[in-house]
Amino acid sequence: MESVANLHAMERMVLLLLVMVAAFAVMAHRLKVPYPIVLVLAGLVLSFVPHMPKIPLDPNLVFVIFLPPLLYSAAWSVSWRDFRRNLLIISLLAVGLVGFTVWGVAEFSDRFITALDWKAGFLLGAVLATTDAIAATSVAKSLGLPRRIVDILEGESLLNDATGLLALEFGLRLLERGDLPTVGAGLARLAYLIVGGLGIGLLMGVLVGWFERFVDNGPVELVLSLIVPYAAYLAAEEAKASGVLAVVACGLYLSRESARFFSPGVRIQIWSAWEAMTFVLNGIVFLLIGLQMPNVLAGIHGDYHITTLLEYGAIFSVTLIALRMIWVAPAVRLTNFARRLKGDHERISKRETFVIGWTGMRGVIALAAAVSVPEMINGVEFGARNLIIFLTFCVILVTLVLQGLTLPTVIRALGLAGSNQGMEPEEREARRLALREALTYLEEERREKGETYAHAYDDLIDRYEHRLAEITEDGSEQGASKAQVYQELLRAGRGALEAERRTIIRLRDEGAISDDVLRRMERVLDLEETKHLVH
């Protein structure tokens, strides 16, 4: 009976989390505020509600359950070409900045925080070294920030988890053994993490890609896509390599290859399912961060005066922001210099440099890393653990809420906010070339088929010419006329689809057709309407 009661309690807890995620996400949409910020604040407020269940954050739950699919989903949305182009600045942030943050926090702690020595400060720096770019990129995309800035932030967030967790490993060793690995040993460990993680991830990606060519079943491929990130992560962790890099490498490879082995129907199903799952997992994660306040206060209660704690939290938050800003400026200059040597004329401007520096938000990985710090080290209670957890929580709140809420203002003030409406030049040119190729194919087919099918081909060619005229926008009277005709064609098409929809609903209500028939026809209409909206 006790196990049944525990199961029911877990069911109620999960249901409560899902309801809160949905409700506060709607609120965030109406307020036009990134949902991670609203969920953290909502969780923080709800944590003080009487009789609110206490939900502790289990590090294993974060690292094993939440991290692999979220990393995998993020890797799928990254452009390999842009990732490779920005690899230098991403590496300087994901590796160099992590090391600089660990050293800076250790030095600051040793000099200014009485309760922390250099070793405890090193561990705190390792805990706080990883950033969470979910909120930053969600704001950046909605404001039309230059795509390369979004690419840099996403790339950094994919890679710095691995280096941050390695720094955490070194920090625990420092407390347990009293020393750090030698430079050679540290570099060897880092090299093994990188090479081993990337190798295992790529091998997993190649095997899955080969298997995918023999499967064309949406539900089966969806289940397979859920298995892959966990398999890559666990395989790498078992080999003592980086599970994070294994998932990222696997996701990048399969994302690039999916254009060849996914059929259109499967691709629609996979993207829709993963979009929903990623939203739910992210929502639960940010809500859990806010709900941790009672657990954090319970651990620190009585050891420090509240004024001292608030001072420490504010000081450390400013320190983390300052360390990032100090590192980003020379990193960008080095990147611009390297690009100039290669003949690449694209530069990261000073305004963009400031935005990159301002988006160093911490998230659930940092909190999970803090909670994972053992209570006992070498048989002795680690007294600084509760302070480390509290400071991590404060930094997450300050960076996520303060920087997240001010980022839109910063972007607008710097003149970097654009519009996410319409096509980018690159997309416009790609569509133009694709349509011209399609027209060439149709004209050749019309000549081969002869007069019997000429009318059908003329109608199809006319549609493609109107689409091409809309994209080309050559300014000529004929081009403008064709673009207007195509817009009217789309409007009329949407109206016709709506008429079809009303008819099949009426037939279903009258009992002339079954719900099963309605659903099959709805799917066809939905796909058609989606096609019209895309054009």
Buried (B, 14 or more C-beta within 10 A) or exposed (E): EEEEEEEEEEEEEEEBBBEBBEEBBEBBEEEEBBBBBBBBBBBBEBBEEEEBEEBEBBBEBBBBBBBBBBBBBBBBBBBEEBBEBBBBBBBBBBBBBBBBBBBBBBBBBBEEBEBBBEBBBBBBBBBBBBBBBBBBBBBBEBBBBBBBBBBBBBBBBBBBBBBBBBBBBBBBBBBEEEEBBEEEEBEEBBEBBBEBBBBBBBBBBBEBBEEBEEBEEBEEBBEBBBEBBBBBBBBBBEBEBBBBBBBBBBBBBBBBBBEEBBEEEBBBBBBEBBEEBBBBBBBBBBBBBBBBBBBBBEBBEEEBEEEEBEEBBEBBBEBBBEBBBBBBBEBBEBBBEEBEEEEEEEEBBEBBBBBBBBBBBBBBBBBBBBBBBEEEBEEEEBEBBBBBBBBBBBBBBBBBBBBBBEBBEBBEEBEBBEEEEEEEEEEBEEBBEEBEEBBEEBEEEBEEEEEEEEEEBEEBBBEBBBBBBBBBEEEEEEBBEBBEBBEEBBEEBBEEBEEBBEEBBEBBEEEEBEEEEBEEBBEEBEEBBEEBEEB
